[in-house]
Amino acid sequence: MIQISGSSTEYPFRNIDLAVLDLLNASKETLIRSEREICKPVLKMLECFLQVSKYQLDLEIMRGPKFVEICTLYVGAINSPNFIQSSHTNKYALTKTFMKLTQHLASHYGAHQLPDIHLSTVTISNEVNELITRFEALKLDEEKLWLWNGWFCKNRMGKIHWPPLYPIYERLGRDFTEKLHLACIEYLAPRNDTRVPCIRTLARFINEYPGHLDQNMFQAPGFVKRFWLELYVDFMKTGYANGSKLKTLEAQWSYHFINFVEGYLVPSGLFAETWGDLPRSPIKSISTSQTHVRQNNNGELIKEKLITDIPLDCSDEDALHLLFHQIQSDVDTAINWAKAEIKSTWSRYQIRKSNELKGNVLILGTITGKNNGNRWAKDRKNPEHLANAASTLLSFGHIADTYIASLMMPKPLTQTAYELALPIKGTLIPHCSLLVAHHPQITPSFLENFELYDKNNNLTGFVEFDNGYKLISHKRRKGSDITQQSIVLNETTTEVIKQIIALTSSIRTFLKKNGDDDWRYLLLTCKQGFSYPKRIKHLSSEFSYPLAKKKLTRSLETTTTMNQLEIERFSQRFSLMTLRASCGVLVYLNTRSIKEMSEALGHTKLDMDLIKRYLPEPILAFFQERWIRIFQTAILVVALKDSPRLVEASGFANINELDSFLKTHAINLSFVNQHEHSSEIFESNNASKDEIVFGINTTILTILVSLQLAVQHSKCAVHEKAKYWAELTRYLVTHLDSIKLNRPDIHTQLKYAQANADPVKMEHLIYG
């Protein structure tokens, strides 16, 4: 089979004369838009056919009988499984479009008229089968077969890359190109990279190199050293002129391309080892805290790793508290949206299942009249049209051909696919979002590469154990020593996985019957509905296409109280990556523990550089500075707990520092003296929500009473926070007086505080 390569779109036209090519392109403009889009592969495949079958096509041939021979053989090639691998629907469209081009050439430009060829949308006609046989009997050019198969490489994740080596083949020939292709294969095989670094620039540079050039010249160290320097200059100049940043270009060259040269091109014998180092620029490292930074519409620098925008210069505590609330609110919004979408999808799926035995199974070729046969059975005016569609789907299994589906399913097909809860593009995004929200250690890559079944058909990825279910997979980024990753699911996420399996069951069965290994993976999609299903390899594409954003916006209008501007902002920022980062930051905000945040994100060890990619610098700096200041103050307070100069020594600089200290007065310093006069009161799980629970001792009470007296005797308006704590103290003292008979120990502490209170030392604080 000739697998026309992913890089063959750049192959030049050699066997189609430019004059004929111009006429074909002119004929293309007479077609409808969908057919014009098909013309590009039709013409490229025609060039491929002419080269491998050793035919030429110029104006003279086009106007003679040989044109009929060429075109009919090309029709046979299109429909032959030995030429291209595609669905019958696609081959029908390619053939039909080519026939229209030849008809226009005949009627307007004097091309020889082709005989009528019967084409069928359902099966291959006898005429086409005869043409296929004639094509497959041709002796094809071995060199051209090799050329048009192209040069593909796979990374260790199985993703295919087509390095554009044709310019090198054109300049240096097959032998050099084959060796370079092998080096590309060896480079990508153990990596997650999706392309060979700088290979396009290298191919173009070799092809356009001035003067004589052959592969033997790359064995001379002096020439090779000059060659690399010239390539480096060209790479930097061209890349910068095309809009790339210098730092990006420097990183690509120094970190990746030089590794490719020194590790693969030189050892392969393609290039001699040079005298001295290869040219490179000194790379200034960028702090990880400065990555994922952009400027918003107000000119502020924003950390954009989260759903919530975090201004880098944010330092005011009140503003930060609002941001903390917003991060939680954004995560809650994502979760509520995901739950609503999952519920809607599952409802449609259950309706489909309940309809499967109620409707009539439609059979191809039963249209006999306007309201008879399939036509009425699939008409949307028919109240049973969805039940018929569900029954037909159950009987036939997944239909991977839009034309056949159009004969058996209600139109529009995309709406029917949605109503039948088929896993069309974007359907599983809410499920993935809920998994990530509950288990932030799940990355998009984890989901994209999650194998539900092993190669022996065993369910190995979703495993039941004593207390529930686990997801067991491999996280490639962790390295070769730690490959297996196990995630214990909760009740919610277990149900999510079960629903994904159910929603993808029909296309999973289809893929398995067709011997397609994609069936083993968790995430599958049938794109717009009735097309060939595939595993979802790039979740980001499920988010980024315009319809996905519009759908998210519409859904948020019913699942959130945000205004339109907030909804649009959320829709633009939301992705699995930003949701995961936001959930990780929430762990830090709730625990103040970088270690727990790191564990929640699934990191195998605490790496501060990695953490700073997720945790915005203002949040990290705020808590580090705040806790150091509060802890230092607490040490002074404990050291001077019996001193009448306690308030003065505490050194509160302003009301915000005092407020921070009082908010965190439950800090556990009992290791100093666990038997000192103190009474720590903590809120229990059963505490009423209309109660306020304090942790009090002589230290806290002395500060509170001093503050209350200062506010009470103030001569002008005081800060709101001072008023708040003074009013709270008034109620607290009243309460402590009321329980003095039951708790004499607490009342003793209160008396000590009242005797040592110093409102004068608080005066500079209460005004802000």
BAPA-764733 format. One record per residue (C-alpha): residue in three letters; x, y, z. Coordinates in pm, whole numbers, padded with zeros to 5 digits, always signed. Each point is the difference from the previous one (the first is absolute). Example, Ala and Ser with C-alpha at 12.3 -4.5 7.8 and 13.67 -1.06 7.14 Angstrom:
ALA+01230-00450+00780
SER+00137+00344-00066
//
This chain:
MET+00000+00000+00000
ILE+00119+00350-00081
GLN-00047+00203+00315
ILE+00025+00351-00135
SER+00204+00166+00272
GLY-00090+00290+00222
SER+00289+00195-00149
SER-00088-00068-00365
THR-00212+00315-00018
GLU+00330+00183-00054
TYR+00111-00224-00288
PRO+00023+00200-00325
PHE-00202-00089-00310
ARG+00238-00172-00244
ASN-00216-00221-00223
ILE-00297+00234-00040
ASP+00102+00271-00242
LEU-00049+00348+00146
ALA-00233+00096-00286
VAL-00227-00297+00079
LEU+00024+00078+00371
ASP-00120+00355-00068
LEU-00301-00136-00191
LEU-00082-00243+00281
ASN+00015+00284+00255
ALA-00221+00214-00223
SER-00251-00287-00023
LYS+00011-00031+00377
GLU-00149+00349+00036
THR-00321-00117-00171
LEU-00072-00253+00274
ILE-00189+00054+00324
ARG+00200+00080+00312
SER+00006-00353+00145
GLU+00125-00139-00331
ARG+00265+00273-00034
GLU+00142-00107+00338
ILE+00029-00359-00130
CYS+00189+00112-00311
LYS+00333+00050+00181
PRO+00040-00370+00098
VAL-00148-00106-00337
LEU+00273+00186-00190
LYS+00280-00107+00235
MET-00112-00363-00029
LEU-00013+00039-00379
GLU+00364+00115+00005
CYS+00088-00299+00217
PHE-00182-00238-00237
LEU+00178+00143-00305
GLN+00343-00033+00163
VAL-00040-00357+00130
SER-00161-00119-00328
LYS+00255+00190-00217
TYR-00257+00213-00185
GLN+00027+00364-00106
LEU-00291+00240-00050
ASP+00044+00301-00228
LEU-00236+00190-00231
GLU+00060-00230-00294
ILE-00074-00314+00203
MET-00303+00168+00161
ARG-00154+00054-00345
GLY+00069-00353-00123
PRO-00136-00351+00069
LYS+00280-00078+00248
PHE-00169+00245+00238
VAL-00286-00250+00034
GLU+00244-00279+00087
ILE+00172+00213+00265
CYS-00323+00125+00157
THR-00177-00335+00015
LEU+00308-00164+00155
TYR+00010+00284+00251
VAL-00364-00071+00093
GLY+00105-00361+00058
ALA+00290+00119+00215
ILE-00220+00222+00218
ASN-00231-00292+00076
SER+00274-00258+00044
PRO+00098-00099+00356
ASN+00359-00018-00131
PHE+00012+00374-00070
ILE-00161+00176+00294
GLN-00183-00112+00313
SER-00325+00187+00048
SER-00374-00054+00040
HIS-00221-00075-00298
THR-00176+00335+00054
ASN+00330+00190-00029
LYS+00107-00196-00308
TYR-00337+00065-00160
ALA+00040+00375+00065
LEU+00356+00000-00139
THR-00104-00189-00313
LYS-00311+00213-00058
THR+00200+00322+00035
PHE+00269-00123-00243
MET-00266-00098-00255
LYS-00151+00350+00021
LEU+00344+00154-00061
THR+00052-00213-00314
GLN-00350+00087-00125
HIS+00081+00371+00029
LEU+00336-00050-00173
ALA-00182-00175-00287
SER-00276+00257-00040
HIS+00217+00314+00034
TYR+00365-00085-00076
GLY-00013-00271-00265
ALA+00088-00300+00217
HIS-00092-00343-00136
GLN-00346-00100+00124
LEU-00006-00284+00254
PRO-00263-00274-00019
ASP-00266-00010+00269
ILE+00108-00197+00306
HIS-00272-00123+00232
LEU+00072+00100+00359
SER-00191-00132+00303
THR-00022+00166+00339
VAL-00062-00332+00172
THR+00236-00247-00170
ILE+00266-00024-00272
SER-00158-00045-00341
ASN+00112-00265-00247
GLU+00149+00266-00229
VAL+00213+00141+00280
ASN+00105-00351+00108
GLU+00128-00060-00354
LEU+00201+00323+00012
ILE+00145-00101+00338
THR+00118-00330-00150
ARG+00166+00181-00291
PHE+00181+00240+00235
GLU+00123-00278+00228
ALA+00147-00180-00304
LEU+00232+00294-00076
LYS+00373-00029+00073
LEU+00073+00297+00221
ASP+00322+00199+00044
GLU+00172-00127+00318
GLU+00191+00324+00065
LYS-00318+00209-00025
LEU-00189-00244+00222
TRP+00266+00050+00266
LEU-00009+00377-00048
TRP-00378+00036+00030
ASN-00019-00218+00307
GLY+00192+00280+00166
TRP+00198-00009+00323
PHE-00198-00041+00316
CYS+00127-00031+00357
LYS-00176-00095+00323
ASN+00074+00134+00346
ARG-00028-00228+00301
MET-00367+00099+00041
GLY-00075-00130-00351
LYS-00056+00346-00151
ILE+00112+00026-00362
HIS+00221+00276-00142
TRP+00080+00047-00369
PRO+00336+00179-00028
PRO+00005+00200-00326
LEU+00303-00166-00161
TYR-00094+00045-00367
PRO+00227+00307-00048
ILE+00292-00210+00130
TYR-00092-00292-00229
GLU-00016+00241-00294
ARG+00350+00136+00074
LEU+00192-00297+00143
GLY-00193-00310-00114
ARG-00152-00308+00154
ASP+00297-00144+00190
PHE+00063+00312+00210
THR-00375+00053+00053
GLU-00052-00358+00122
LYS+00282+00034+00252
LEU-00136+00333+00123
HIS-00347-00153+00029
LEU+00144-00281+00214
ALA+00167+00259+00226
CYS-00337+00177+00036
ILE-00169-00329+00094
GLU+00264-00074+00263
TYR-00025+00353+00141
LEU-00379+00001+00045
ALA-00052-00362+00110
PRO+00098+00045+00369
ARG-00150+00350+00034
ASN-00334+00171+00055
ASP+00099+00267-00257
THR-00234+00022-00298
ARG+00255+00120-00256
VAL+00369-00008-00084
PRO+00154+00337+00096
CYS+00087+00248-00277
ILE-00041-00269-00268
ARG-00200+00224-00234
THR+00269+00269+00013
LEU+00274-00258-00057
ALA-00184-00145-00304
ARG-00059+00342-00156
PHE+00357+00114+00072
ILE+00153-00309-00162
ASN-00230+00031-00302
GLU+00086+00368-00052
TYR+00370-00025+00092
PRO+00198+00205-00257
GLY+00255-00174-00221
HIS+00088-00366-00016
LEU-00117-00226+00285
ASP+00015-00376+00042
GLN-00014-00234+00298
ASN+00378-00061-00005
MET+00060+00365+00089
PHE-00160-00064+00341
GLN+00293-00228+00086
ALA+00244+00296+00009
PRO+00011+00151+00354
GLY+00097+00345-00127
PHE-00291+00020-00242
VAL-00244-00140+00256
LYS+00101+00259+00260
ARG-00064+00281-00250
PHE-00325-00167-00111
TRP-00138-00012+00358
LEU+00091+00365+00059
GLU-00171+00109-00322
LEU-00306-00211+00086
TYR-00013+00152+00350
VAL+00004+00355-00139
ASP-00269-00090-00255
PHE-00216-00169+00266
MET+00012+00300+00234
LYS-00057+00260-00274
THR-00285-00188-00170
GLY-00170-00093+00327
TYR+00017+00355+00134
ALA-00132+00141-00328
ASN-00295-00240+00024
GLY-00095+00129+00344
SER+00172-00247+00236
LYS+00161+00132+00317
LEU+00380-00016+00018
LYS-00013-00188+00331
THR-00226-00263-00156
LEU+00230-00039-00299
GLU+00307-00021+00223
ALA-00164-00271+00211
GLN-00103-00203-00308
TRP+00352+00014-00140
SER+00208-00043+00315
TYR-00216-00244+00194
HIS-00148-00210-00279
PHE+00170+00031-00337
ILE+00356-00025+00134
ASN-00109-00313+00187
PHE-00136-00139-00329
VAL+00327+00079-00179
GLU+00240-00127+00267
GLY-00209-00300+00103
TYR-00129-00122-00336
LEU+00129+00173-00313
VAL+00370-00026+00088
PRO-00015-00361+00135
SER-00196-00107-00313
GLY+00294+00105-00217
LEU-00201+00259-00193
PHE+00208+00288+00137
ALA+00358+00011+00119
GLU+00075+00108+00355
THR+00114+00363-00002
TRP+00300+00164+00163
GLY-00131+00168+00313
ASP-00359+00054+00108
LEU-00295+00063-00228
PRO-00117+00364-00013
ARG-00247+00090+00269
SER-00125+00303+00189
PRO+00025+00041+00376
ILE-00351-00067+00133
LYS-00124+00207+00287
SER-00220-00215+00215
ILE-00347+00130+00081
SER-00136-00042+00351
THR-00286-00249+00000
SER-00202+00254+00195
GLN+00015+00224-00309
THR-00140-00261-00239
HIS-00365+00009-00114
VAL-00006+00379+00041
ARG-00194+00233-00230
GLN-00132+00355+00000
ASN-00373+00055+00041
ASN-00214+00274-00154
ASN+00078+00231+00293
GLY+00375-00030-00052
GLU+00052-00220+00308
LEU+00236-00297-00011
ILE-00209-00310+00068
LYS+00093-00356+00103
GLU-00218-00206-00235
LYS+00066-00354+00119
LEU-00332+00007+00192
ILE-00359+00057-00109
THR+00020+00312+00217
ASP+00228+00285-00108
ILE+00255+00084+00274
PRO+00167+00344-00038
LEU+00373-00032+00066
ASP+00010+00325+00197
CYS-00290-00094+00227
SER+00110+00045+00363
ASP-00292+00147+00191
GLU-00142-00259+00237
ASP-00363+00089-00061
ALA+00052-00035-00378
LEU+00169-00335+00048
HIS-00288-00127+00213
LEU-00236+00095-00281
LEU+00222-00191-00244
PHE-00005-00307+00225
HIS-00377+00017-00002
GLN+00003+00040-00380
ILE+00226-00304-00051
GLN-00242-00214+00203
SER-00295+00154-00183
ASP+00153-00073-00341
VAL+00069-00362+00093
ASP-00356-00035+00132
THR-00131+00147-00325
ALA+00196-00258-00200
ILE-00125-00285+00216
ASN-00365+00111-00015
TRP+00024+00041-00378
ALA+00157-00344-00040
LYS-00265-00167+00218
ALA-00282+00164-00196
GLU+00146-00105-00337
ILE+00067-00356+00118
LYS-00357-00025+00130
SER-00137+00124-00333
THR+00211-00243-00205
TRP-00090-00294+00223
SER-00369+00087-00024
ARG+00018-00011-00382
TYR+00189-00330+00017
GLN-00266-00155+00226
ILE-00276+00118-00235
ARG+00186-00164-00288
LYS+00031-00327+00191
SER-00369+00003+00091
ASN-00090+00064-00368
GLU+00217-00277-00145
LEU-00273-00263+00020
LYS-00290+00235-00080
GLY+00089+00121-00347
ASN+00028-00158-00344
VAL+00334-00098-00151
LEU+00053+00184-00331
ILE+00142-00197-00292
LEU+00187+00147-00298
GLY-00194+00024-00325
THR-00356+00013+00142
ILE-00100+00349-00118
THR-00322-00052-00197
GLY-00187+00328+00040
LYS-00025+00330+00182
ASN-00147-00142+00318
ASN+00108-00361-00037
GLY+00306-00202+00094
ASN+00306+00172+00142
ARG-00106+00346-00109
TRP-00290+00024+00247
ALA+00169-00216+00265
LYS+00286+00249+00029
ASP-00205+00316-00057
ARG+00016+00233+00300
LYS-00375+00052-00029
ASN-00037-00367+00088
PRO-00028-00025+00382
GLU+00187-00332-00015
HIS+00299+00128-00199
LEU+00244-00014+00295
ALA-00123-00342+00110
ASN+00056-00124-00357
ALA+00348+00151+00001
ALA+00083-00166+00333
SER-00123-00340-00122
THR+00192+00034-00327
LEU+00318+00091+00186
LEU-00040-00302+00228
SER-00052-00230-00299
PHE+00277+00131-00227
GLY+00246+00122+00260
HIS+00191+00320-00062
ILE-00048+00138-00352
ALA+00331+00151-00114
ASP-00123+00136-00332
THR-00193+00327-00024
TYR-00168-00094-00326
ILE-00133-00331+00130
ALA-00099+00170+00326
SER-00195+00261-00199
LEU-00211-00284-00149
MET-00083-00144+00343
MET+00010+00284+00252
PRO-00194+00325+00049
LYS+00164+00314-00134
PRO+00194+00202+00093
LEU+00233-00285+00097
THR+00195+00206+00256
GLN-00323+00067+00191
THR-00093-00368-00011
ALA+00346-00098+00128
TYR-00046+00246+00288
GLU-00349-00131+00080
LEU+00127-00360+00000
ALA+00279+00102+00241
LEU+00275-00115-00234
PRO+00344+00118+00121
ILE+00032+00281-00254
LYS+00269+00266+00024
GLY-00005+00160+00345
THR-00244-00245+00163
LEU+00253-00150+00241
ILE+00161+00330+00106
PRO-00235+00042+00302
HIS+00084-00354+00110
CYS+00372+00073-00024
SER-00050+00327+00188
LEU-00171-00169+00293
LEU+00274-00264+00015
VAL+00268+00270+00014
ALA-00189+00209+00257
HIS-00027-00296+00238
HIS+00347-00137-00076
PRO+00241+00282-00101
GLN+00278-00256-00051
ILE-00181-00094-00323
THR+00159+00188-00290
PRO-00139+00042-00354
SER+00283-00226-00119
PHE-00108-00267+00252
LEU-00351-00001-00148
GLU+00114+00018-00363
ASN+00220-00307+00040
PHE-00210-00195+00250
GLU-00037-00361-00112
LEU-00321-00156+00129
TYR+00090-00344-00138
ASP+00337-00166-00057
LYS+00102-00165-00326
ASN-00145-00331+00126
ASN-00352+00148+00031
ASN+00017+00013+00381
LEU-00156+00293+00188
THR+00316+00119+00177
GLY-00049+00376+00029
PHE-00322+00012+00204
VAL+00043-00244+00286
GLU-00230-00084+00290
PHE+00154-00049+00345
ASP-00133-00043+00355
ASN-00123+00356+00053
GLY-00085+00109-00353
TYR+00179+00052-00331
LYS+00341+00115-00121
LEU+00134+00140-00323
ILE+00334-00161-00080
SER+00212+00147-00275
HIS+00345+00121-00088
LYS+00115+00359+00034
ARG+00280+00030-00252
ARG+00143+00324+00138
LYS+00096-00172+00322
GLY+00286-00182-00168
SER+00086-00363-00047
ASP+00035-00085+00369
ILE-00353+00102+00097
THR-00245-00078-00276
GLN-00316-00137+00163
GLN-00240+00254+00143
SER-00295-00106+00211
ILE-00288+00234+00083
VAL-00262-00102+00254
LEU-00338+00120-00124
ASN-00283+00124+00217
GLU-00368-00073-00052
THR-00048+00293-00238
THR+00299-00069-00224
THR-00071-00373-00008
GLU-00339+00081-00148
VAL+00166+00237-00250
ILE+00228-00278-00130
LYS-00292-00243-00026
GLN-00196+00255-00201
ILE+00293+00063-00236
ILE+00025-00375-00063
ALA-00374-00020-00072
LEU-00005+00306-00228
THR+00291-00133-00208
SER-00117-00362-00013
SER-00141+00007-00355
ILE+00306+00161-00159
ARG+00233-00214+00215
THR-00169-00312-00141
PHE+00031+00141-00354
LEU+00374+00065+00040
LYS+00060-00343+00150
LYS-00182-00174-00288
ASN+00213+00198-00248
GLY+00325-00099+00172
ASP+00073+00359+00100
ASP+00214+00014+00315
ASP-00165+00328+00104
TRP-00283-00206+00153
ARG+00216-00067+00308
TYR+00016+00367+00107
LEU-00240+00170+00240
LEU-00074+00317-00198
LEU-00157-00056-00340
THR-00193+00231-00231
CYS-00199-00028-00321
LYS+00066+00367-00082
GLN-00323+00144-00147
GLY-00194-00323+00044
PHE-00008-00253-00280
SER+00365-00013-00098
TYR+00292-00229+00067
PRO+00070+00010+00376
LYS+00339+00076+00148
ARG+00158+00027+00343
ILE+00034+00354+00129
LYS+00372+00074-00024
HIS-00018+00376+00060
LEU-00251+00110+00264
SER+00104+00360-00058
SER-00161-00013-00346
GLU-00329-00102+00164
PHE+00009+00334+00187
SER+00148+00233-00259
TYR-00233-00030-00298
PRO-00255+00289-00018
LEU-00314-00212+00044
ALA+00134-00138+00329
LYS+00041+00352+00141
LYS-00349+00097-00116
LYS-00150-00313+00153
LEU+00180+00064+00330
THR-00124+00360+00002
ARG-00362-00106-00061
SER+00021-00266+00269
LEU+00145+00241+00258
GLU-00294+00233-00055
THR-00222-00267+00159
THR+00239-00141+00262
THR+00147+00316+00153
THR-00102+00348+00117
MET+00295+00167-00174
ASN-00071+00290-00234
GLN+00077-00021-00373
LEU+00342+00161+00029
GLU+00101-00238+00280
ILE-00128-00298-00199
GLU+00204+00099-00304
ARG+00313+00048+00214
PHE-00052-00338+00164
SER-00056-00172-00337
GLN+00323+00143-00139
ARG+00206-00104+00304
PHE-00153-00342+00068
SER+00189-00316-00094
LEU+00103-00321+00173
MET+00342+00152+00064
THR-00133+00314+00170
LEU-00259-00202+00195
ARG+00268-00240+00125
ALA+00231+00287+00101
SER-00287+00178+00178
CYS-00088-00315+00196
GLY+00366-00038+00099
VAL+00016+00361+00123
LEU-00319-00055+00203
VAL+00174-00285+00181
TYR+00274+00245+00094
LEU-00247+00268+00109
ASN-00184-00249+00219
THR+00307-00165+00151
ARG+00276+00265-00040
SER+00216-00302-00088
ILE+00208+00000-00319
LYS+00069-00368+00063
GLU-00371-00088+00003
MET-00055+00205-00315
SER+00285-00185-00170
GLU-00147-00336+00102
ALA-00347+00103-00119
LEU+00145+00080-00344
GLY+00160-00343-00016
HIS+00363+00112+00022
THR+00230-00275+00118
LYS+00223+00244+00189
LEU-00018+00358+00120
ASP+00143+00219-00275
MET-00033+00373+00071
ASP+00075+00095-00360
LEU-00289-00221-00109
ILE-00228+00130+00276
LYS+00062+00362-00105
ARG-00143-00078-00342
TYR-00334-00061+00170
LEU+00008+00222+00309
PRO-00009+00371-00087
GLU+00286+00193+00159
PRO-00226+00252+00184
ILE-00179-00281+00184
LEU+00319-00183+00096
ALA+00179+00318+00108
PHE-00303+00122+00194
PHE-00025-00309+00214
GLN+00372-00044+00051
GLU+00038+00361+00120
ARG-00322-00008+00201
TRP+00075-00320+00188
ILE+00358+00103+00076
ARG-00122+00331+00142
ILE-00279-00161+00205
PHE+00224-00273+00133
GLN+00265+00251+00106
THR-00265+00204+00179
ALA-00136-00313+00166
ILE+00346-00088+00134
LEU+00027+00346+00159
VAL-00347-00027+00146
VAL+00073-00337+00159
ALA+00338+00115+00131
LEU-00161+00304+00169
LYS-00327-00164+00098
ASP+00035+00109+00363
SER+00147+00344-00074
PRO-00208+00316+00039
ARG+00183+00128-00315
LEU-00148-00276-00214
VAL-00195+00230-00233
GLU+00295+00230-00060
ALA+00238-00289-00069
SER-00229-00166-00254
GLY+00099+00274-00247
PHE-00314+00009-00214
ALA+00070+00262-00267
ASN-00359+00055-00114
ILE-00355-00125+00033
ASN+00050-00252-00282
GLU+00281-00174+00188
LEU-00210-00011+00316
ASP-00295-00130-00201
SER+00218-00275-00154
PHE+00123-00103+00344
LEU-00344-00016+00154
LYS-00139-00197-00295
THR+00262-00264+00057
HIS+00005+00007+00382
ALA-00068-00375+00010
ILE+00360-00066-00113
ASN+00122-00292+00213
LEU+00276+00121+00236
SER-00089-00242+00279
PHE+00349-00154-00023
VAL+00129+00304+00195
ASN-00196-00073+00313
GLN-00292-00233-00025
HIS-00100+00054+00363
GLU+00005+00382+00001
HIS-00323+00186+00067
SER-00167-00057-00338
SER-00321-00137-00133
GLU-00004-00091-00367
ILE-00348-00042-00143
PHE-00030-00146-00347
GLU-00308-00034-00217
SER-00124-00357-00012
ASN-00160-00164-00299
ASN-00334+00027+00176
ALA+00025+00372+00075
SER-00303+00203-00095
LYS+00048+00230-00296
ASP-00144+00294+00202
GLU+00276-00028+00262
ILE+00341+00169+00007
VAL+00279-00216+00143
PHE+00311+00164+00154
GLY+00339-00126+00104
ILE+00087+00219+00298
ASN+00277+00046+00256
THR+00146+00289+00200
THR+00199+00115-00302
ILE-00296+00030-00237
LEU-00229+00148+00264
THR+00256+00270+00094
ILE+00028+00112-00361
LEU-00378-00004-00054
VAL-00079+00198+00318
SER+00276+00254-00082
LEU-00149+00047-00346
GLN-00356+00032+00136
LEU+00102+00269+00250
ALA+00193+00193-00266
VAL-00303+00005-00231
GLN-00231+00087+00288
HIS+00205+00311+00086
SER+00087+00101-00358
LYS-00038+00368-00094
CYS-00076-00047-00370
ALA-00119-00265-00249
VAL+00190-00329+00027
HIS+00081-00267-00260
GLU-00279-00246-00084
LYS+00213-00296+00110
ALA+00065+00163+00339
LYS-00374+00059+00046
TYR-00066-00362-00096
TRP+00239-00147+00259
ALA-00110+00246+00270
GLU-00366-00093-00047
LEU+00087-00370-00004
THR+00197+00043+00325
ARG-00295+00170+00168
TYR-00221-00302-00068
LEU+00278-00240+00099
VAL+00064+00170+00337
THR-00373+00002+00075
HIS-00013-00371-00073
LEU+00306-00080+00213
ASP-00150+00193+00294
SER-00318-00207-00030
ILE+00185-00333+00036
LYS+00244+00096+00276
LEU-00163-00238+00250
ASN+00034-00296-00237
ARG+00342+00094-00139
PRO+00201+00183+00266
ASP+00322-00077-00192
ILE-00116+00204-00300
HIS-00125+00281+00223
THR+00344+00016+00166
GLN+00158+00052-00341
LEU-00250+00276-00077
LYS+00083+00181+00328
TYR+00372-00024-00083
ALA-00063+00148-00345
GLN-00210+00287+00135
ALA+00270+00082+00258
ASN+00283+00005-00257
ALA-00183+00156-00293
ASP+00178+00300-00156
PRO-00232+00199-00231
VAL+00265+00269-00053
LYS+00222-00244-00188
MET-00292-00080-00230
GLU-00085+00359-00094
HIS+00233+00009-00301
LEU-00166-00314-00139
ILE-00370+00072+00025
TYR+00000+00282-00254
GLY+00146-00222-00274
//
